Each structure stands twice: as C-alpha cells, then as structure tokens.
Amino acid sequence: MTDTISREKFLNAVKFNADGLVPAIAQSCSTGAVLMMAWMTRHTLEETLATGHVTYWSRSRQKVWRKGESSGHVQRLVEAFVDCDGDTILLRVDQMGPACHTGAPTCFFRKLGE
C-alpha cells in the first residue's frame, strides 16, 4: 500500500529534529541497494523536490551540498517517501557513479564478520 500525497502535505509530514534535520536514506531505484544516509534540512528537502537534484546538509562542513557537486557522482530524485512516524525520508534515486566518497558503489560496504 502506498499513499500518494501532495508536496505540501509531504513537507508538513516530515518531523525535523531539534537541530532542524531529518535523516534521509538514498536507495538505488534500479537495484534497490541502500546507497547512503545523509541529513536534510527543510530547505534542502524543498530544493530536492523542486529541482530533482538531491541536496543534503553537511553537518561536518555546516553547509548545503548537492550530491556530486565536486565528484560528478550526482543523484537524481525518482521518488520520495516519508516514513510512518515522519522522522525519516527515503529517496529513491538514479545514482550516477559511486555513491560513497571512498569510490565504493554504496557507503555500506563493511560487513560484520564472525
């Protein structure tokens, strides 16, 4: 079951934390792989929804960053979901090149061993 809601209702459903941030999970629309997790502000979410270019908030640099602005490995938004509690966003994206800054296809390449 999927409910389709307007952009305004989507934005109003998102519950940003005390720092004005919400976690955003990027998932490949073609493979289903979880690519990365990053943070968004209302502004970066609005920009992403308006332009289709996924834009995040960098906590370490304290600034807006558009995915791929320096590497060329951009993410194009295909679909956006907000979870049932409103405290996490799922972005289904078309990823150009690797998603991870290390050059790995996904940021989740380290697995717990025995």
Salt bridges, closest charged atoms under 4 A:
GLU46 OE2 - ARG42 NE 3.08
GLU47 OE1 - HIS43 NE2 3.52
GLU47 OE2 - ARG66 NH2 3.14
GLU79 OE1 - ARG92 NE 2.92
